[in-house]
Amino acid sequence: EKCRSVCLELVLTGHQGEGDRRCLCGVLAALVSLVFDFFFFKQKTAYEMLRSLVGSEMCIRDRVITICGDMEAEIVELPPEERAVFLEDLGLRESGLEKLIRAGYDLLGLITFYTTVGTELRAWTIPRGTRANQAAGKIHSDMERGFIRAEILHFEDFKAVGNIAVARDKGLVRSEGRDYQIKDGDIVVFRF
């Protein structure tokens, strides 16, 4: 019953509320089970299954991600440059898998920040609201203990200029202290 109420709250509001992550995982497992039942047994429509799970007539459309398995399999087989064209021809900005990953991160309250050394760009996953010094600790505990500051560049700014040196020259890199909350898509150089 607790999982059902957490699921109802998640589907209708997008917020977890009082439920803990173990309960959330159970809800996700229940949803996966329903999807399996729908595609393999076709006993109910997807809407009817979700409605029976949450027990509500309220709108659930914004919380449902539809994925066509055949199309996703085709997309995966394409070279990266052809994927964008294929999706554009279908009128889509991203694949169903990308939507699912984005929704999962959002549901779990996770974000991604990046670090770079030379030509290598590395992604790190942290909870939303993580402070800069705590994010440094995700990489190495010594970095958290000796944290001085974080130099921040947002990924969209980086894509626009092409490299960090040019971004510095244009004033797009800013210096932040330990209380700065890392944002999704930040590229961070930690000084410690």
C-alpha positions as CSV (number, residue, x, y, z in Angstrom):
1,E,0.0,0.0,0.0
2,K,2.9,2.4,0.8
3,C,4.4,1.7,-2.7
4,R,1.1,2.4,-4.3
5,S,0.8,5.8,-2.6
6,V,4.4,6.7,-3.5
7,C,3.7,5.7,-7.1
8,L,0.5,7.8,-7.1
9,E,2.4,10.8,-5.8
10,L,5.2,10.3,-8.3
11,V,3.0,9.8,-11.3
12,L,0.7,12.8,-10.5
13,T,3.2,15.3,-9.1
14,G,6.7,14.0,-10.0
15,H,7.8,14.3,-6.3
16,Q,8.7,11.4,-4.1
17,G,7.4,12.8,-0.8
18,E,7.6,10.5,2.2
19,G,8.6,7.3,0.3
20,D,12.2,6.1,0.6
21,R,14.4,4.9,-2.4
22,R,13.7,1.2,-1.6
23,C,10.0,1.8,-2.0
24,L,10.7,3.8,-5.2
25,C,12.7,0.9,-6.6
26,G,9.7,-1.4,-5.9
27,V,7.4,1.1,-7.7
28,L,9.8,1.1,-10.7
29,A,9.9,-2.7,-10.7
30,A,6.0,-2.8,-10.6
31,L,5.9,-0.5,-13.6
32,V,8.4,-2.6,-15.5
33,S,6.3,-5.7,-14.7
34,L,3.2,-3.9,-16.0
35,V,5.0,-3.0,-19.2
36,F,6.1,-6.6,-19.6
37,D,2.5,-7.8,-19.1
38,F,1.2,-5.3,-21.6
39,F,3.5,-6.2,-24.4
40,F,3.5,-9.9,-23.9
41,F,0.0,-10.6,-22.7
42,K,-1.9,-7.6,-24.0
43,Q,-4.6,-8.0,-21.4
44,K,-5.2,-4.3,-20.8
45,T,-4.3,-1.0,-22.4
46,A,-1.3,0.8,-21.0
47,Y,-3.6,3.5,-19.6
48,E,-5.8,1.0,-17.9
49,M,-2.8,-0.7,-16.3
50,L,-1.4,2.6,-15.0
51,R,-4.8,3.6,-13.8
52,S,-5.2,0.4,-11.9
53,L,-1.8,0.8,-10.3
54,V,-2.3,4.4,-9.1
55,G,-6.1,4.0,-8.6
56,S,-6.8,7.4,-10.1
57,E,-8.6,9.0,-13.0
58,M,-6.3,12.0,-12.9
59,C,-4.0,12.8,-15.9
60,I,-1.0,10.6,-16.1
61,R,0.0,11.4,-19.7
62,D,3.0,13.6,-18.7
63,R,4.6,10.8,-16.6
64,V,4.5,8.1,-19.3
65,I,7.3,7.5,-21.8
66,T,6.4,5.5,-24.8
67,I,9.1,3.4,-26.5
68,C,8.9,1.5,-29.7
69,G,11.4,-1.4,-29.3
70,D,11.8,-2.0,-33.1
71,M,12.6,1.7,-33.7
72,E,15.0,1.8,-30.8
73,A,16.8,-1.3,-32.1
74,E,17.1,0.5,-35.5
75,I,18.5,3.6,-33.9
76,V,21.2,1.7,-32.0
77,E,22.4,0.1,-35.2
78,L,22.8,3.4,-37.0
79,P,26.1,5.3,-37.0
80,P,26.0,8.4,-34.8
81,E,25.7,10.9,-37.7
82,E,22.8,9.0,-39.2
83,R,20.9,8.7,-35.9
84,A,20.3,12.5,-35.8
85,V,19.0,12.5,-39.3
86,F,16.8,9.4,-38.6
87,L,15.3,11.0,-35.5
88,E,14.8,14.3,-37.3
89,D,12.9,12.5,-40.1
90,L,10.6,11.0,-37.5
91,G,10.1,14.5,-35.9
92,L,11.9,13.5,-32.6
93,R,14.6,15.3,-30.7
94,E,15.8,12.3,-28.9
95,S,15.3,8.5,-28.8
96,G,12.9,6.8,-26.3
97,L,15.9,5.4,-24.5
98,E,17.4,8.9,-24.0
99,K,14.0,10.0,-22.7
100,L,13.9,7.1,-20.3
101,I,17.4,7.8,-19.0
102,R,16.6,11.5,-18.5
103,A,13.3,10.7,-16.7
104,G,15.0,8.1,-14.5
105,Y,17.7,10.6,-13.5
106,D,15.0,13.2,-12.8
107,L,12.9,10.7,-10.8
108,L,15.9,9.7,-8.7
109,G,17.0,13.3,-8.2
110,L,20.4,12.8,-10.0
111,I,22.5,15.1,-12.2
112,T,25.7,14.8,-14.2
113,F,28.7,17.0,-14.0
114,Y,31.9,16.7,-15.9
115,T,35.7,16.9,-15.3
116,T,38.3,17.2,-17.9
117,V,42.0,16.4,-18.0
118,G,43.7,17.1,-21.4
119,T,41.4,15.7,-24.1
120,E,39.5,13.4,-21.7
121,L,36.0,14.4,-20.5
122,R,34.6,12.3,-17.7
123,A,31.0,12.3,-16.4
124,W,30.1,11.9,-12.7
125,T,26.6,11.3,-11.3
126,I,25.6,13.0,-8.1
127,P,22.4,13.8,-6.2
128,R,20.8,17.2,-7.2
129,G,21.8,19.9,-4.6
130,T,25.3,18.5,-4.0
131,R,27.8,21.2,-3.0
132,A,31.0,21.8,-4.9
133,N,33.3,20.4,-2.2
134,Q,31.1,17.2,-1.9
135,A,31.2,16.7,-5.6
136,A,35.0,17.0,-5.4
137,G,34.9,14.2,-2.8
138,K,33.1,12.0,-5.4
139,I,36.3,12.0,-7.4
140,H,38.7,11.6,-4.4
141,S,38.3,12.2,-0.7
142,D,41.6,14.3,-0.6
143,M,40.0,16.7,-3.1
144,E,37.0,17.3,-0.7
145,R,39.3,17.8,2.3
146,G,41.7,20.2,0.6
147,F,39.0,22.0,-1.5
148,I,39.8,25.6,-2.3
149,R,37.4,26.5,-5.2
150,A,35.8,25.2,-8.3
151,E,36.1,26.7,-11.8
152,I,32.7,26.2,-13.5
153,L,31.8,26.2,-17.2
154,H,28.4,25.0,-18.3
155,F,28.4,22.3,-21.0
156,E,26.2,24.3,-23.4
157,D,28.7,27.2,-23.2
158,F,31.6,24.7,-23.9
159,K,29.8,23.3,-26.9
160,A,29.3,26.9,-28.3
161,V,33.0,27.8,-28.0
162,G,34.7,24.4,-28.5
163,N,37.4,24.6,-25.8
164,I,38.0,25.7,-22.2
165,A,40.8,28.2,-23.1
166,V,38.5,30.1,-25.4
167,A,35.7,30.0,-22.8
168,R,38.1,31.5,-20.2
169,D,39.0,34.3,-22.7
170,K,35.3,35.0,-23.2
171,G,34.7,35.1,-19.5
172,L,32.4,32.0,-19.4
173,V,34.4,30.2,-16.7
174,R,33.5,31.4,-13.2
175,S,35.1,30.7,-9.8
176,E,32.8,29.3,-7.1
177,G,33.3,28.4,-3.4
178,R,32.4,25.2,-1.5
179,D,28.7,26.2,-1.0
180,Y,28.0,26.3,-4.8
181,Q,25.5,23.7,-5.8
182,I,26.7,21.9,-8.8
183,K,24.2,22.2,-11.7
184,D,23.4,19.5,-14.3
185,G,25.9,19.9,-17.2
186,D,28.6,21.8,-15.3
187,I,32.2,21.2,-16.4
188,V,34.3,21.6,-13.2
189,V,37.9,22.1,-12.5
190,F,38.5,21.6,-8.8
191,R,41.3,23.5,-7.1
192,F,42.6,21.8,-3.9
